[in-house]
Amino acid sequence: MNKSDKIYVAGHRGMVGSAIMRQLLRQGYSNIVTRTHAELDLTDTRAVDAFFAAERPDYVFLAAAKVGGIVANDKAPADFLYQNMMLEMNVIHAAWSAGCRKLLFLGSSCIYPRLAPQPMPESCLLTSSLEKTNEAYALAKISGLKYCEYLNRQYGTDFISVMPTNLYGPNDNYHPEHSHVLPALIRRFHEAKEAGLDHVVCWGDGSPLREFLYVDDLADLCVFLMNNYSGNETVNAGTGKELSIRELTELVARIVGYNGEIRWDTSRPNGTPRKLLDVSKATALGWTFRTELKDGIRLAYEDFLSNPMRAER
């Protein structure tokens, strides 16, 4: 990408999109196009087509998505499938129609099978069944990356995809029901500390293993890939490190400063037992993460404290 090329960041107000914006501006890219949801509903095919016909961006970062944790995915699978399918198909198709030079599609590690080999290589996609609790979201993301692949094969486009592990950081969603595990823990322990509660109840038994990537590290990889990678196979984005949910919970409690008891509700679902990405492909391309988990959680908690209204989203 040249510094003057027109770049469209879809979903620029979300955690990932805002991180990509920060990274682009940090690296000197200034011709950036954005639209809020009120200005452009990405599920509206005609509106998206009109936007691309008028703006004709050179590059597209597709970071827009309807996202949520286990509860949100379990309660509204039809909404997660429909809205994500519509917005990503609209943007990818319009980018192709408008002759965009390159598009980067953001997916999720939940696209891989529930019992995939660990760590999970890009090649294990579609080799067995998905985790049921977020199957709808995973199916939408698989469709998006496959559409990019099929356009490349059929029309010679240069559309790539990246599959990040669990993300956290500035501008995260801290809603009590719709957030992912790490921001949910930050909010829960902060509120327990403020209220002087003697214990906090967490879901499951704490045994699942998870990997976490600071969102600004992902943004760095996205810009890196846009400049250095072309190919039909997706690229995993992670740290190659994992810890149990129990260890994560205890770490968040320490950083937030909560000293009460942590209790586990084993009647609640654990989700996928293990989700560690094989990041050897990104490493071979010359990229590696920078932010260690304990440092990233401190930064995320500082962001939470400085933006109290985010907890209401």
N, C-alpha and C positions, 0 to 999 in steps of 0.2 A: 504494500500500500504506500502510495506517495502521501506526504503530509497534507496535500491539498485535495486529495480524492474525497468525494462525497460518501460519507458513511452513515448508514441508518442503523440505530440501535433500537430494536423493538423490545419494549419492556424496560425502558431506561429508569423508571422509578422503583423497580423491584430491587431486591438485594443483589442479584447477579448483574442485571442491566446497569445499575448505578455504579457497581464496581468496574464494569467494562468502560463506562464513561470516564471514571477517574483515571483508569489506566491509559485510555486514548489521549486524554488531555495532558497527562503526565509526560507522554511520549511525543507531544507536539502536534497531534492531529486536531485540526480546528474546524474542519468543514463537516460537522456532525449534525444529522437530522434526527429529530425526535418528535413524537406525538404522544400526548396523554390518552388515556382510554376515552375520556370525554371528547377529545378531538378526533380520534380514530378508533372505532371498534373493530378489532382485528378478526372478529368472527363474521363481519359483514363483508361478503365477497366483493360486492360492487364498490364499496368504499375503499377497500384495500387496493383493488385494481386501479381505481382513480388516483389514489395516492402515489402508487409506483409510476403510473403513466406521467404524472405531473413532476415528480421529484427525480425519478430515474437515478437512484443511488448507485454508486460503483460497487460498494461492499455492504453487506448486511450481517449484523449479529442478531440472531433470533433468540433472545433471552426471555421473551414474553411467555407466560404459562399460567395456568390455574394450578396452584400448588397447595399442599396441606399435609398434615401428619396422618397417623393411622386412623384416628377418629373421623376426620373429615373425609378421607378416602373411602372408609367403610360405609359412611352414611350417604354419600352422594356419588356412587361410581358412575352413574349415567351422566351426571354433570361434568365430571372429570374427563370422561372419554369424549363427549361431544364438544365441549368448549376447547379442549386442547387440540383435538383433531381439526376442528374448523379453523382456528387461528393459525396453526402451523401450515396447514395445506394452503390456506389463502396467501400467506406471506411467501412461502417457497414457490408456489406457482406464479405469483405476481412478479417475484424476483426473476424467475426464468423468462417470463413473457417480456419483461422490461429490459432484458439483456444485461442484468447485473454481472459483473466480472466474477464475483465470489460471494458465497454465503456460508456462514458458520451456524450450525444448528446445535442448540444446547439440549442435551437429553438428561438422563439420570441413570445411576447404576442399578436402579430397580428393573431395568430392561432385561437383566440377566436372570437365569433360572434360580428358583428358590434354593435348590441344592446344587448349584454350579460348583465346579472345582475351585479350590481356594489356593492362592489368589485368583480372581476371575480374569481370564484373558479376553480380549475383544472377540476372539473366535468362538467363544462358548454361547454367543447369542443364538436363541431359538433352538437350543439342543434339548431342552426339557421344559416342564411347566413352571409358570411364574408364581411368585408369592401372591396368595389370594387377596390379602389386605390392601394391596395397591395395584392389582392387576389392570384395572381400567386405565390408570395413569401410565403404566408401563406399556400397554398396548398402543396408546396414543403416541408415545415417544418412539416406539419401534417403528410405527408407521411413518413418522416424520423422517427418521434417519434412512429408512428404506426408500422413501420418495426421493430424497437427495441422491441416493445411490442409483436409483433407476433413471433419474434425469441425467446423471453423469454418463451412464451406459448408453442411453438412447439418444441424447442430444449433445453430449460432449461438454456439459457444464462443469464447473469447478466448485461443487457444493460439498462441504465437509461437515463432520459432526464430532462433538466431544461429549463424553459421558462422565460427568463428575460424580464423585462419592458424596457423602453427606456434607452439606455446606453450612457455614455459619459466619457471622461477622456483622459489620455495619449495615443498618437498614434491614435487619432481619424482622420476621414476623413473630411477635411474642403473644399472640392470642392464646387463651387457655385451652381452646379446643382445636384450633386450626393450625397450630404451629408444629414444627418438628421437635425432636427430642431435646437437642441442646438448648435452643432458646426457651423451650417450655420449662426446662430445669432452672435456667437463670431466673425466670420470672417467679417460679414456685418458691425457690429458696430465698429470693429477695423479699417476697411478700411474707414468707414465714418468719424471716429475721425481723422485719418491720413490725409484725404482729406479736412477736415473742412466743411463737408456737414451739411446743416441746418436741414435736415430731412432724415429719412430712411423709406422705404415702406416695410411693412410685409404682408404676405398672410393671407386672411380670415378676420375674425372679432375679433380674439383673445379669443373667448369664449370656445373652447375645453379645457377639463381638461386632464392633463398628469402627469405621474409619472416618475421620473428619478432616476437611480441607478448608482453610481460611479463604473467604470469597475473593479477596484481592489477589491471592495466589492463582486462583482459577482465572481471573481476568487477565493476569499476566500471561498465562498459558494460551488463552483465547487469541490475544493479539499476536503472540508468538506463532501459533498455528496458522493464522490467517496469512502471515508473511512467509512461513517456512514449510507448510505441509499441503499436499494434495493427494487424495486417495479416496477410494470407496469405503474402506473400513474405518470405523469410528476410532477415536483415540481416548483411552481412559485418562481421567484426571483425578489424582489422589496423592497420598503421601507414602503408601506402601506400609503404613503402620496402623495397628489396631489396638483397641482396648475394650474391656467389657463395659456394658452399660452400668454395672455396679461401680466400676472404677471411675467411669465418667461422672457418675452422680456424685461420688465422694469428692472428686476434683472440683466440680462446679460448686459444691457446698463450701469447700475450703476457700475458693477464690471470692465467692460472694460474702463469706464470713458468717455462714449459718453453722451453729454448733449443736443443734438438736439431733434427735434420733431419726434415722432413715428407715422406714418400714416398707416392706414389699408386698403388694397385693397380687398374689399368684393366680387369682381368678381372672386377671386381665391378660390379654395376649402379649406374647414376646415379640412377634413378628419373625422375620427371617433370622435363623440362628447365627449366620455369619455372612458378612459382606465386605470382603477385602478385594480391592482391585489390583490387578497386575499392571503396574505402571511402567514396565520395562520399555514399552514402545515410546512413551513420552520422554523417558530418560535417554533412549538411544537417539532421539531427535535433538537432544541437547537441553532439555528443560528439567528442572526439579523444583519442588516446593521450598518456601523460605520460612514460613511461620510455624513454629512449634505450637502444639495444642494449648499448653498452659499460657503461653503468651497471647495466643489468639483469643482465648476465653476471657482474659483480662481486658483486652481491647473491646470485645463484644459487650462485656458487662459495663464498661465505661460508656459505650454507645447507648446501651439501654438506659443508664442513669441520666444521660444528657438529653434523651428524647422520650420522656415518660408517656407521651400520647401513642407511641408505637405499641404499647401494651394493650391498647384498646382495639387494635385492628383485628 
